[in-house]
Amino acid sequence: MKCIKYTLVFFASFWAAVFSVKAQKQPESRKTENMLLQEKLFIDAMREKIIGDEAEAISLLNELVKKDTDKKNAAAHYQLAKIYINQKNGLEDALREAEIAAKMDEKIFDYQLFYANLLETKGEYKPAIKIYEQLTKIYPDKVDLYIQWAFLLTKMDENNSALKVYNKLQLQIGIQPELSLRKYQLHLAMNKPKLAEEELLQLSQTFPNDIAFLLKLADFYQNQKRGDNAQKIYTQVLQLDPNQPEANLKMVDFLRTQGDEKAYLNALLLVFENPQQTAENKVQTLAPLLEKALKTTDKNYKMAVFNLAEKLQQTHPDNNFARFYYAQMLQDAQKYDLALELYMQTARNFKNNLEFWRAGLETALAAGKITELNQLATETAELFPNHSLGFYYLALAQNAQNQSQKALVNAEQALLWANGDVAMQKLVYQQMAKIYTGLNQPEKAAQALQKSDKLQPK
């Protein structure tokens, strides 16, 4: 309540000050009869606005406008615009009132800026640009006005004019990162890489110890297929910070681009040992290498990627993808016990990722860990009750444990949810044949095999 009280006192004081100026030019009687009435209507309207009754506030402000026979009450129109813009489909009404306020009192900064913002919202950039241009003449030290002026020029594809605005601002404030980067992006958009390069060079020379600008320059060179230039910049970065993660990784990547795969993989190992290099960067780097390693027969390549995955998991033991990638390489190397342990940890951390559970189930089966397979399959079936995977492996585990009837029930459940998955249907029928064989029902076993043979994957 105190906040509302003080707000109302502020508005009352503000309005009284406005009318005191007008009173110097008007008879005392007019101040009493008209000005004070307008003041009261304004204060009442602001009270209604504050307590949330915008309809009543609009009504009072419109009544005030009618009383304003001198057409000088810009504040009332401004407040109407502020209310209208918050209402559904109120942009047109807000624009109308904001325009009246802005033209009625051109000296009030807020009126001009609000009107320009509304014009921009409607997509009427040209008149908004004129307002910003005019405001920069009145308020030359307000940097945001130049930035918005230039931005609207780019919206109208007037990029050269926008650059002139940026250059005008730069003469006033000097070389500043935000401004230089805006110019850099604009040069790129205009397909002028030489000028874009000059902006980054100037920025990095002005702030020689700021690694971020050097990395931006190196990234630019790489995008321009100028690898040698990029390498020089990364070398400069590493002189400033020998452990800088991105620069280290990029320097190593040059070995790959030069075709020296062995040297690349060996150098990567040093990067993967560095705890300052983020796990995310390492995971992203390892992913394509691991995919190749799982397909290739090159033992040396497999071992190099295995070492990378192992180092990643050691350096970032709590990262689930580091754990999962290492488990994949362990599985490929037939080191099933540790692979299964890591898969189970990962699957239970990412309970909704079916592929993690699938990897664990396949590894448990390959390792002959039937008890663990039963446990994992049970958890998978509970987490994914509408998917065949858990039920299939549960049937397989139960059959291996001589629980044939339970296995048959879960095999039938797997078959139910395998609708449309021909590969899974074939596996389930084959498993059912084994179960029926164990139950000494050779005819049903033969029928299950026959159904499996008839299925042809699409």
N, C-alpha and C positions, 0 to 999 in steps of 0.2 A: 504493500500500500504506500509506503514511503516513496518508492521509486516512481509510482504513478503521480503522487503529489508533487514531487520535485520536477517531474517532466512537465506537468501542467503549469507549474510556476514558471518554468523556462519559456514555454510557448507564450504565456501571458506577457512575460517581460519582453520577449522578442517582438510580439505584435504591438505592444505599447510603444516600443522604440520606433517601429515602422511608422506608426500613426503620428508620433511626435514630430517626425520629419515633415510629414504631409501637413501637419497642423500649422507649421510655420507659413504655409502658403494659402491656408484656408481660414475662413472665419471660425471663431470659437463655437458658434452655434452648429456649424456643420460637423465639427469634430464630435460634439455631444450627441447629435441626433443620428449621424450615419457611421462615423468611424468607430465609436464605442459599440454600436450594434454589430458591426462587422467583426470587431474584436471578440465580442461574446460568442458569435456564431462560430468563429474559427476555433476558439478554445473548447466550445462544446463539441465540435466536430472531432477535434483531436482526442478528446476524452473518449468518445464513442469508438474511435479507431483503436485506441490503446486497449479498451476492454473487449474488442473483437466485434463490435456491431458496425461492420463496414457499410451496410445499407443505410443506416441512420447517418453515418459520417458523410456519405455521398449526398444525402438529402440536405444536410445542413450546409455543406460546402456549395452546393448548387444554389441554395437560397442566398448564401453570401455573395456569390457571383452576380446574382440578379440585383443585389443592393449596390454592387460596385459600378456605379454609373460612370465613374472616371476611367474605368477599364485599366486600372493600375495594380490590381490585386493579383500579382503573379504567384504569390505563395499559395493561394487557394487552388489555382489551376495545377500547380506542381503537386500538391497533396492529392488532388483528384487523380492525377496520372499515377502516383505511387500506389493508390488503392486499386485503380482499374487494372494495372498490370498483374496484380496477384489474383485476379478473377478469371474464370474460364472464358476464353474468347474475348478477353478485355484489351487486347493489344491495340486495336483501332481507336478505342476510346482513350486509352492511355496516350497514344501518339498525338491525338488531337489536343488534349489538355497540355501535354508536355511542350508541344509546339507553341501554344499560346503563351505559356510561362516563359519559354526561352526567348520569344520575340518581344514579350512585354517588358522583360528586364534582362537585357543582354549582358549585364555586368555580373550577374550571379553565376559563378562557376558550376555549381551543382545542377542548375537548370539546363545549362548547355550540355553538360556531360550526360545527364540522364536522357535528354532528347536524342543525343547522338547514339547512345546505347540502344534505345528503342528503334531508331532507324536501322541500325545494324541488325537487330533481331528480325526485323521485317525484310531484310535483304536490300534495303535502299542505301547502298554504300556511298553513292556519289554525294548526296547532301550531308551524310555523316562525315565524309572526308573533308568537306568544306569547313565543318564545325571544328574538327580537330586541327586543321591548318590554322584557323583563326585563333584557337585557344593557345597554340604554341607561340603565337605572336604576343599574346597577353601574358602567358605563363611560360617563358622560355626555359625555365629550370625544371619543369615537370617532364621527366624522361618518359614516363608511361604514355604521355600524349603522342610523342613521336613514334613510339613503338606501335601504338594502335593505329595511328595514321598510316604508317607504312604497311601494316598488316592488311588494312582495308584496301589499300592500293593493289596488293598482291591478289586479293579476292577478285579484283576487276582485271587481273592480268596486266596491270601496269607496273611490271617489275622494275623497269628502269627508273620510274618515278619513285618507287619505294626505295631503291638504292640511293637516290639523291637525298631522300629524307634521312636514311641511316647515316649517310656521309655528313649531312648537316649536323646531326646529333653528335657524331664522332668528333667533329671540330670543337664541340662544346665540352664534352666529357672525356675526351681522349680514348685510347684503346681499352675497351672493357670486354671481358669474355662473352657476356650474353649478346652484346651488340655484334661482336666479330663473328660469333657462331651463326647469328641470324643472316649476316651478309654472306657467310660461307654457304649456307643452305640455299640462299637465293641464287648465288652464282651457279651452284650445281643444277638448280631447277632451270636455269637459263642456258644450260649446257656450255658453261664457261669454266672448265676445270682449271685453267691457268690462273684465273682470278680467284677461284676457290682456294687453290694452293697458296697464293699470296696472302690470303687472309689468315690461314693457319700458320704459315711461316712467321708472319708479323706477330701473331698471338703468342706463339711459342718463344719468340725472341724477346717479347715484352715480359713474359713470365717464364724465364728459362728453367726454373726449379719446379714448375708445375707439370708433373708427369702426365696428367690427364690430357693436356694439349698436345704433347708429343705423341701419345698413343693415338689421338685423333688424327694426327698428321700421318702416322704410320698406316693406320687403317685406310686413309684416303689413298695413299700410294699403292696399297694392295688392291684396292678396288679399281685403280687405274692400271693394273698390271705392271706396276713398277716395283718389282720385288727387291731389287738392289737398293733403291732409295728407302724402302720400308725397313730393310735389314739394318741400314745405317742408323735409322732412328731408334730401332729396338736396342741396338748396341749403345746408343747414347742414353737410353732409359736405364739400361742395366749398369751403366757407369754411375748413375745417380742412385739407383736402388738395385743392387745385385740380386735381390730376392723377389723382384717385382713379378708376380705370377703370370700376367698376360704376356709380358715381354719374353719371359723364359719359354713359355709354351710356343709363342710365335717363332722364336729363334730356332727351336727344335723342329718346328713344322717346315722350315726352309729345307732341311735335310730330306724330308719326304718329297717336296716339290722338285728337288734335284734328282730324285730317283734312287737315293741311297737308303733303301729300306732298313737294312741292318743297322746302319749308324743312327737312323731315326728312332728305331725301337730301343736301342741302347741309351740314347740321350733322353728318351721319354722316361726311362726308369728313374733318372735323377730328378726329373720334374715331379714324378709321382711320389718320390720320397719327401718332397717339400710340403710340409703341413700348411704353409701359407697359400699354396695353390689350392683353390677351392675344389671340393669333391665334385661339384657339378661340372666344372670344366674337365676334370679328369674322366668322369663318367661319359661325358659327351665325346671325348677323344677316344675312349676305349671301345665304345659301342661298335663302330664299323670294323675295328681290328678284331674284336671278338667274333663278330659274324663271319669274317673270313677264316679265322682260326678254327671254328667249328666245322667248316666245310673242307678245308685243305688237308692234304696228306703230308705236307711239309712239316716234319717233326721240329726243325729248328724254329720255324715261325710259330708253331704251337707253343713251344717252350718259352719263347720271348713274350708272347701275349699272356701265357700263364703267369710268368713272373710279374708282369704289369698288373694283372688282376689281383695277385697275391699282395703286392705292395700297396695297391689301392685299398684293399680291405684292412691291411695292417695300419695304414696311416689314418684311415677313416672308418674305424670298426663299427660305428653306430649308423653309418649310411646304408640304407636298405639296398640300394642299387649296387653299391660296391660289394656288399655281401652276396647279392644274387649273381652278379657277373663272375665272382670268384667261384661260387658254387657250380656255375655252368662249366667252367674250365676244369674244376675238380671232377665233375661227372664225366666230362670228355676224357679225362685221364684215368677214369675208372677208380677214382678215389671216393668211393660211394659213401663211406661212413661220415666223413667231414662234410661232403656235399649235402647229404641228407640233413645233417644238423643245421647247416646254414639255410637250406631251403625252408625247413620248418620254422626257423626264426623269422625269415622274411615273410612267409605266408601268413603267419600269425600277426605280424605287424601290419600287413596289407590284406586284411581279411576279405576284402571285396574283389581282389584281383585273382581270377580263376587260373590264369597262366602260372602264377607262383605255386598254387596248389597242384596243378598238373605236373610241374617240374618235380615237386617233392614226391608225388605218387610214382612217377616213372623211375625216380632214383631209388626209392624204397623197394620197388619191384626188382630193379636191376641188381640191387645189393642182396636180395633174398631176405629182406627184413620184413617178414610177414606180420609180426605183431605191430610194428610201426606203420606198416601199410594199412592194416585194419583201423588203427587209430586215426591216421590222416584221412582215410576214405570216409570214416564216420563223420569227422569234422567237416569234410568237403560236402557231403550229402546234406548235412544240417544247414550249412551256409548257403548252399545252392540247391534247394529242394526241387527246382524245376529244370535241373540239368542232369544229363545222364552220367557225367564223369565220375562223381563220387559213388554212385550206386554200382557202376561197372567194376571199379576197383574194390569196392566192398564185397561184391559177389566173388571176385577173384581171390581175395584174401580169405574169406570164409570157406570157400571150397578147399583152399590149401590147408585150412585148419580142420577139415573134415566136418564142417557145418553145412552139409549139402542143402538141407531144406531152407535154411536162412539165405544161403547163397542163391538159390533158385528164386526166392521172393525178390531179392535185390536185383537179380538179372532181369526179371520181368519189369521191375520198376525202371531200370536203365533203358530197356527197350521202349517203354512207354514214352520217355522223354527224349529218345533218340530219333524221334520222328523227323524225317528229312535229312538226317545225318547218316548217309549210307555207310561211310567208313566205320562209324561207331556201331551201327546195326550189325555189320558183319562180325565185329569183334564180340559183341554180346551173344550172337547166335553160336559162335565158336566156343565161347565160354559155357553157354548152356549145354552144348554137346558134351563138354567135359564133365559138367555137373551130372547130367543124365547117365553118363557112363559110370560115374562113381555110385550112382543110385541103382546101377544094374538095370537100366532101362534103355537097351540098345536101339530100339525102334525110334524112341523120341530123340535119342542122340543123333541118329541118322537123319531124321527130319530136320533137326536144327542145323546140321551141316549142309543139308540140301538147300535150306532157305538162305544160308550164308553164301553158297556158291551162286545162287540165282541173282544175288544183289550185285549190281555193277556200278561202281562209283562214276558219277557224272564228270 
